[in-house]
Amino acid sequence: MDFFQYLQKEEFLPLISTEPAEAEKAAEFFISHGLTCLEIPLRSDSALETIALLKTRHPDLKAVAGTVLSGKSATAAVEAGASALISPGWSQEVFSEAERRGVPYLPGVFTATEVQTALEFGCRYLKFFPAAAAGVGYLKALSAAFFAAGVRFMPTGGINHNNYRSFLELPSVFCVSGSDFKSVFLKDDGE
């Protein structure tokens, strides 16, 4: 099963803390609920340390580096153990490094032009950001132009326990990403 099929099966890509101790607790929580793919955004000095720690303690975990903004940060993330790279927008540098390293890359898109650019480089699985601000209707309309070409989206940015289902119901959505998924699983646990 490839990385994108794996994400589709899990439906959620939780965004977790970059602080090692908090990330370890979050990883244990999500793993106990059947999720083994987590996103660690490269937004602090501890993010790479956290990716390496999680990969050491949970070898089967897919630690995804998020907010990858340059080729240099892509290299560092892969060397720390990142299983995939995600950017908030399109980056030729990150794309090239992902190709060179053989790791999946999800560029962020918001407009038809950005989707088409990613498609021209062979990227069919894309991060749709900011999803909640745009709304389900916007993504549905955008999807209509690209669904037949095999483009699938991972909405992120404001996705939470109140709106994730409406995004997952779209045929073009393969999973959702966000930092508010713990409440989804706690609600399912009856807490």
Backbone bond lengths (Angstrom), bond angles and torsions (degrees), N, CA, C in turn:
res aa  C-N    CA-C-N  psi(-1)  N-CA   C-N-CA  omega(-1)  CA-C   N-CA-C  phi
1 M - - - 1.446 - - 1.534 108.38 -
2 D 1.338 116.28 129.46 1.461 117.92 179.77 1.535 110.38 -79.86
3 F 1.301 115.43 170.75 1.460 121.99 -174.20 1.525 112.32 -56.61
4 F 1.322 117.36 -42.58 1.459 120.66 -176.07 1.530 111.43 -71.87
5 Q 1.322 117.63 -35.59 1.468 120.56 173.73 1.528 109.60 -65.01
6 Y 1.308 116.04 -37.73 1.464 121.94 177.88 1.529 110.19 -60.78
7 L 1.330 116.59 -47.64 1.466 120.53 177.67 1.527 111.41 -62.63
8 Q 1.311 116.07 -39.75 1.468 119.51 179.63 1.527 110.73 -62.81
9 K 1.306 116.66 -38.60 1.464 121.05 178.59 1.535 110.27 -65.38
10 E 1.322 117.79 -41.56 1.462 120.99 -178.74 1.527 112.64 -77.05
11 E 1.306 118.92 -26.87 1.471 127.34 179.42 1.523 115.11 70.61
12 F 1.321 118.30 -24.14 1.461 122.45 -177.41 1.525 110.18 -123.39
13 L 1.327 115.65 140.62 1.458 121.39 169.09 1.522 106.39 -123.17
14 P 1.343 117.46 91.41 1.463 119.95 -179.14 1.529 111.73 -66.53
15 L 1.310 114.43 135.53 1.456 122.61 174.01 1.524 105.87 -93.15
16 I 1.338 117.08 121.49 1.463 119.88 -174.97 1.518 111.30 -117.26
17 S 1.307 115.06 171.67 1.462 122.81 -178.47 1.528 111.75 -60.88
18 T 1.322 114.81 151.31 1.465 119.61 175.33 1.520 111.74 -89.15
19 E 1.327 118.09 -8.31 1.463 121.48 178.46 1.523 109.24 -79.82
20 P 1.327 118.31 125.91 1.465 121.81 -172.49 1.529 115.17 -51.49
21 A 1.324 119.14 -47.93 1.472 120.97 -176.31 1.532 111.04 -65.41
22 E 1.329 116.83 -43.84 1.461 120.60 178.58 1.530 110.87 -67.40
23 A 1.315 116.84 -39.35 1.461 121.22 179.93 1.529 111.04 -64.74
24 E 1.330 116.02 -38.96 1.470 120.16 178.73 1.523 110.26 -62.11
25 K 1.329 117.75 -44.12 1.471 121.20 178.05 1.527 110.83 -62.84
26 A 1.319 116.55 -43.78 1.465 120.66 179.24 1.526 110.71 -63.35
27 A 1.325 116.73 -43.07 1.467 120.59 179.15 1.519 110.36 -59.80
28 E 1.314 117.03 -45.86 1.468 120.17 179.45 1.526 111.17 -61.32
29 F 1.335 116.91 -40.96 1.465 120.92 178.39 1.524 110.82 -61.46
30 F 1.328 116.99 -51.97 1.465 119.63 -175.93 1.529 111.78 -68.99
31 I 1.321 117.73 -37.16 1.466 120.22 176.64 1.524 109.98 -61.72
32 S 1.331 116.88 -39.56 1.473 120.16 178.55 1.529 112.02 -66.00
33 H 1.328 116.77 -17.80 1.461 121.65 177.36 1.539 111.92 -104.61
34 G 1.320 116.52 16.23 1.459 120.84 172.52 1.510 116.57 87.68
35 L 1.318 118.71 6.60 1.464 120.78 178.55 1.523 109.31 -101.86
36 T 1.307 115.68 129.07 1.468 119.49 -178.40 1.529 111.93 -126.93
37 C 1.317 115.59 24.98 1.460 121.37 176.26 1.527 106.83 -133.84
38 L 1.329 116.96 118.77 1.459 122.45 -176.17 1.520 110.14 -131.45
39 E 1.328 115.72 146.24 1.464 120.86 178.69 1.521 110.44 -103.37
40 I 1.323 115.38 130.47 1.453 122.61 175.99 1.531 106.69 -116.08
41 P 1.334 117.74 110.40 1.464 119.16 -177.68 1.531 111.44 -74.00
42 L 1.311 115.86 140.82 1.466 120.97 178.44 1.530 108.83 -83.45
43 R 1.331 115.18 68.05 1.459 120.70 -177.14 1.521 112.90 -116.57
44 S 1.316 117.60 4.59 1.467 120.63 178.59 1.520 109.02 -148.81
45 D 1.317 114.73 166.55 1.463 120.23 179.83 1.528 112.25 -65.55
46 S 1.327 117.51 -21.61 1.460 120.50 -176.66 1.536 114.03 -90.52
47 A 1.321 118.29 -3.50 1.462 121.07 -174.90 1.536 112.95 -60.03
48 L 1.313 117.52 -45.28 1.467 120.22 -179.24 1.524 110.99 -66.92
49 E 1.324 116.04 -38.82 1.464 120.68 176.10 1.538 109.82 -61.21
50 T 1.315 116.71 -40.27 1.460 121.72 -179.68 1.524 110.96 -65.35
51 I 1.321 116.83 -43.54 1.476 119.96 177.75 1.523 109.47 -59.30
52 A 1.320 117.27 -48.43 1.473 121.13 -179.38 1.525 111.41 -61.83
53 L 1.313 117.26 -42.90 1.458 121.69 179.21 1.526 111.16 -61.47
54 L 1.316 116.76 -47.80 1.464 120.15 -178.59 1.527 111.38 -64.03
55 K 1.317 117.18 -39.02 1.471 119.94 178.76 1.532 110.90 -67.05
56 T 1.327 117.67 -33.21 1.463 121.36 178.55 1.525 110.91 -71.48
57 R 1.313 115.80 -46.12 1.470 120.16 -176.38 1.524 113.62 -78.94
58 H 1.327 116.64 -25.41 1.471 121.59 -178.46 1.536 108.28 -134.26
59 P 1.330 117.60 78.08 1.469 120.81 -173.76 1.532 114.92 -57.05
60 D 1.341 117.51 -27.61 1.463 119.99 179.94 1.528 113.08 -85.01
61 L 1.317 117.06 -7.32 1.458 121.90 179.91 1.523 110.19 -69.87
62 K 1.308 115.58 138.84 1.460 120.74 172.10 1.529 106.56 -97.68
63 A 1.326 115.98 101.29 1.462 121.96 178.42 1.523 108.17 -89.92
64 V 1.308 116.19 112.42 1.461 122.66 -175.89 1.522 109.10 -99.23
65 A 1.312 116.77 130.26 1.462 120.86 177.16 1.526 108.75 -85.73
66 G 1.334 115.94 121.52 1.460 120.89 177.48 1.515 110.71 -105.43
67 T 1.318 115.44 169.92 1.458 122.84 -179.30 1.534 110.74 53.03
68 V 1.315 115.34 44.37 1.472 121.32 177.74 1.528 107.02 -85.40
69 L 1.326 115.92 115.19 1.466 120.79 -170.93 1.524 115.04 -108.95
70 S 1.334 118.12 -7.27 1.469 120.03 -177.25 1.521 110.58 -151.98
71 G 1.315 115.10 164.84 1.454 120.31 175.11 1.509 111.84 -62.27
72 K 1.325 116.45 -37.20 1.464 121.45 179.37 1.533 110.94 -63.17
73 S 1.335 117.49 -44.72 1.466 119.62 178.87 1.530 110.99 -70.30
74 A 1.317 117.40 -30.01 1.465 120.60 175.64 1.527 110.08 -64.37
75 T 1.312 116.79 -45.39 1.466 121.62 178.27 1.526 111.08 -59.66
76 A 1.327 115.84 -47.84 1.465 120.46 -179.33 1.525 111.40 -62.23
77 A 1.329 117.21 -39.72 1.470 121.02 -179.57 1.519 111.44 -65.58
78 V 1.318 117.19 -44.44 1.471 120.68 179.60 1.526 109.63 -65.08
79 E 1.322 116.97 -41.39 1.464 120.05 178.90 1.531 112.06 -65.52
80 A 1.339 116.96 -27.11 1.470 120.67 176.82 1.528 111.86 -78.78
81 G 1.340 116.73 -14.21 1.460 120.45 177.96 1.512 115.65 118.44
82 A 1.331 118.40 9.28 1.464 120.96 180.00 1.526 111.18 -61.48
83 S 1.330 115.26 135.28 1.465 122.40 179.82 1.516 112.37 -86.32
84 A 1.338 117.25 -19.70 1.460 123.07 -179.33 1.520 108.19 -160.08
85 L 1.338 115.44 166.07 1.459 121.98 -178.78 1.518 109.68 -125.95
86 I 1.338 115.93 138.54 1.461 121.56 178.50 1.519 108.61 -130.31
87 S 1.331 116.20 135.63 1.459 121.94 177.15 1.527 109.41 -120.27
88 P 1.336 116.95 154.06 1.461 118.73 176.03 1.523 112.66 -72.70
89 G 1.325 117.07 -19.74 1.464 122.94 177.83 1.522 109.44 -143.59
90 W 1.323 116.48 -174.18 1.457 121.21 178.29 1.524 109.65 -76.46
91 S 1.330 116.73 136.59 1.459 121.85 175.15 1.524 108.80 -138.72
92 Q 1.313 115.85 115.84 1.461 120.96 177.14 1.529 110.35 -61.71
93 E 1.339 117.07 -39.17 1.469 121.14 179.31 1.531 111.48 -62.36
94 V 1.321 116.57 -46.92 1.467 120.32 -178.79 1.524 109.59 -67.24
95 F 1.318 116.86 -42.08 1.466 120.70 177.06 1.528 110.50 -56.51
96 S 1.330 116.60 -48.88 1.475 121.03 -178.17 1.527 111.52 -62.46
97 E 1.327 117.05 -41.04 1.465 120.04 179.94 1.527 110.72 -68.62
98 A 1.322 117.20 -39.44 1.463 120.47 177.09 1.528 110.62 -62.34
99 E 1.317 116.59 -43.19 1.470 121.17 177.20 1.528 110.45 -61.35
100 R 1.323 116.24 -46.16 1.467 121.28 -178.56 1.524 111.21 -62.33
101 R 1.340 116.58 -38.16 1.470 121.75 -177.05 1.524 113.08 -89.29
102 G 1.316 117.03 -9.83 1.463 120.41 179.31 1.514 114.28 72.13
103 V 1.344 116.81 33.50 1.461 120.64 177.33 1.526 109.54 -114.63
104 P 1.330 117.27 148.02 1.464 120.32 177.99 1.525 111.85 -63.14
105 Y 1.322 114.84 148.42 1.457 121.81 178.63 1.519 109.21 -130.98
106 L 1.329 116.55 128.17 1.459 122.69 175.36 1.526 108.02 -114.02
107 P 1.315 117.26 99.15 1.462 118.49 176.24 1.523 109.78 -77.20
108 G 1.319 115.56 149.90 1.453 120.21 176.10 1.509 111.07 -83.11
109 V 1.328 115.43 142.09 1.463 121.60 178.41 1.527 109.28 -137.21
110 F 1.329 115.13 157.97 1.454 120.82 174.40 1.533 111.35 -140.49
111 T 1.325 117.26 -28.73 1.465 121.16 -176.54 1.528 111.09 -115.07
112 A 1.322 115.30 165.30 1.466 120.90 177.20 1.530 110.60 -61.58
113 T 1.310 117.61 -37.18 1.472 120.89 178.57 1.526 110.59 -62.38
114 E 1.325 116.62 -42.48 1.468 120.14 179.49 1.528 111.13 -66.71
115 V 1.318 117.18 -39.25 1.472 120.62 177.15 1.516 109.25 -62.54
116 Q 1.324 116.18 -45.97 1.458 120.17 -178.60 1.530 111.75 -63.30
117 T 1.325 117.43 -38.89 1.472 120.62 176.61 1.524 110.12 -60.71
118 A 1.336 116.56 -48.64 1.469 120.18 179.62 1.530 110.52 -60.76
119 L 1.308 116.47 -41.01 1.465 121.58 179.86 1.528 111.57 -62.65
120 E 1.323 116.87 -38.75 1.469 121.22 178.39 1.528 112.08 -62.07
121 F 1.334 117.25 -25.74 1.459 122.03 177.56 1.528 111.95 -95.20
122 G 1.324 117.04 6.03 1.459 120.96 176.93 1.516 115.00 88.46
123 C 1.330 117.83 6.71 1.466 120.85 178.10 1.523 109.38 -86.02
124 R 1.328 115.89 113.70 1.457 120.56 -179.62 1.538 112.24 -108.39
125 Y 1.303 117.05 -15.97 1.461 122.12 176.15 1.525 106.71 -105.52
126 L 1.345 115.40 119.77 1.452 120.73 -169.74 1.521 112.00 -132.30
127 K 1.315 115.14 146.45 1.459 122.00 173.18 1.531 106.74 -82.00
128 F 1.331 117.59 127.91 1.456 121.26 176.11 1.515 107.71 -102.68
129 F 1.333 116.04 114.59 1.460 121.70 -171.98 1.520 110.80 -142.40
130 P 1.322 118.83 135.50 1.460 131.45 -2.96 1.524 111.10 -89.50
131 A 1.297 116.60 118.20 1.460 122.61 -170.55 1.523 113.99 -67.90
132 A 1.307 117.96 -51.33 1.469 119.69 -176.07 1.520 111.31 -63.64
133 A 1.317 117.49 -37.61 1.465 120.78 178.82 1.528 111.01 -64.51
134 A 1.324 116.72 -37.41 1.465 120.98 179.82 1.524 111.24 -77.73
135 G 1.327 115.89 -42.04 1.465 120.87 179.62 1.514 113.01 94.41
136 V 1.321 114.07 160.85 1.459 121.84 -179.13 1.528 111.06 -62.65
137 G 1.330 116.98 -39.52 1.464 120.88 -178.91 1.518 112.53 -60.21
138 Y 1.319 116.39 -41.11 1.463 120.62 178.87 1.527 110.16 -64.10
139 L 1.329 116.85 -46.66 1.463 119.81 -179.43 1.527 110.96 -64.58
140 K 1.309 117.09 -38.65 1.473 120.96 178.17 1.527 110.31 -60.66
141 A 1.329 117.09 -44.91 1.469 121.36 179.12 1.526 111.14 -65.45
142 L 1.340 116.82 -43.74 1.462 121.08 179.23 1.532 110.36 -62.93
143 S 1.328 115.88 -41.11 1.466 121.42 -179.04 1.521 112.39 -61.53
144 A 1.320 116.79 -35.15 1.464 120.79 -176.15 1.528 112.25 -56.81
145 A 1.320 116.29 -34.71 1.464 120.11 -178.68 1.524 113.37 -76.20
146 F 1.332 117.84 -21.14 1.461 120.42 -171.02 1.524 114.81 -122.65
147 F 1.308 118.40 -6.61 1.469 121.32 -175.97 1.526 111.78 -59.73
148 A 1.319 117.11 -43.46 1.469 121.05 -179.15 1.529 111.80 -64.18
149 A 1.320 117.21 -24.56 1.477 121.45 178.16 1.525 111.43 -83.85
150 G 1.334 117.48 1.82 1.455 121.35 176.95 1.514 115.01 87.09
151 V 1.328 117.88 13.61 1.465 120.95 179.71 1.525 109.39 -77.14
152 R 1.346 114.84 132.35 1.459 121.51 177.92 1.528 107.95 -129.32
153 F 1.324 115.48 149.50 1.458 120.99 -172.56 1.523 112.99 -119.26
154 M 1.329 114.62 149.13 1.460 123.56 170.06 1.531 106.19 -117.66
155 P 1.339 117.85 96.84 1.452 119.74 177.97 1.525 111.72 -66.63
156 T 1.308 116.18 139.86 1.458 123.04 176.32 1.524 108.94 -152.80
157 G 1.310 115.48 160.75 1.459 119.96 -177.24 1.520 109.40 98.08
158 G 1.319 115.95 88.83 1.459 120.60 -179.60 1.516 114.63 86.61
159 I 1.323 117.46 9.42 1.466 120.66 177.28 1.527 107.49 -77.34
160 N 1.333 116.19 131.20 1.458 120.19 -178.01 1.530 110.51 -149.03
161 H 1.322 116.19 -173.53 1.461 121.03 -176.39 1.526 112.63 -65.11
162 N 1.329 118.60 -17.35 1.463 121.15 179.53 1.520 113.73 -86.59
163 N 1.332 118.01 -25.92 1.467 119.03 -172.46 1.529 115.34 -123.55
164 Y 1.320 118.81 -5.88 1.467 119.42 -173.16 1.530 112.71 -62.27
165 R 1.331 117.42 -36.62 1.471 120.01 -177.87 1.525 112.15 -62.54
166 S 1.337 117.05 -39.89 1.465 119.61 -178.32 1.531 110.96 -64.14
167 F 1.336 117.57 -31.81 1.463 119.77 175.71 1.526 110.69 -75.99
168 L 1.331 117.87 -42.59 1.467 120.70 -178.86 1.527 112.72 -63.36
169 E 1.324 117.46 -23.55 1.458 120.94 -179.89 1.526 113.06 -72.36
170 L 1.323 117.67 -18.11 1.466 120.51 178.47 1.531 109.51 -71.60
171 P 1.329 118.57 130.75 1.473 120.89 179.96 1.523 113.53 -59.95
172 S 1.314 117.11 -24.58 1.468 120.49 -178.12 1.525 112.96 -83.56
173 V 1.330 118.34 -5.09 1.463 121.70 -177.68 1.526 109.33 -96.36
174 F 1.331 116.31 124.58 1.467 119.85 179.84 1.519 112.42 -98.05
175 C 1.323 119.20 -21.30 1.457 123.84 172.76 1.523 108.33 -169.95
176 V 1.319 116.18 171.66 1.459 121.30 176.33 1.529 108.63 -123.03
177 S 1.322 115.73 154.30 1.457 120.54 -178.57 1.520 109.80 -132.27
178 G 1.332 115.08 144.81 1.453 118.91 177.43 1.513 111.54 176.30
179 S 1.327 114.86 176.50 1.463 120.09 -177.80 1.522 112.46 -102.64
180 D 1.324 118.12 3.56 1.466 121.29 -175.21 1.533 112.64 -112.20
181 F 1.318 118.29 30.99 1.467 119.69 -176.69 1.515 113.79 -88.39
182 K 1.317 118.03 -16.71 1.462 119.09 179.11 1.526 109.61 -57.71
183 S 1.320 117.49 -39.24 1.467 121.66 -179.89 1.521 111.35 -63.96
184 V 1.325 118.44 -31.12 1.473 121.32 177.40 1.517 109.68 -62.49
185 F 1.324 116.56 -45.87 1.457 120.28 -177.24 1.521 112.12 -75.92
186 L 1.335 117.59 -33.22 1.467 119.66 175.85 1.519 110.56 -65.46
187 K 1.338 116.33 -37.99 1.464 120.62 177.69 1.523 109.81 -64.35
188 D 1.332 116.75 -42.14 1.469 121.29 178.15 1.521 111.41 -65.45
189 D 1.353 117.04 -28.58 1.468 121.54 178.27 1.519 112.23 -79.52
190 G 1.351 116.79 -6.94 1.443 121.16 -179.12 1.509 114.03 84.26
191 E 1.314 116.96 15.06 1.478 120.20 -179.88 1.509 109.92 -91.39
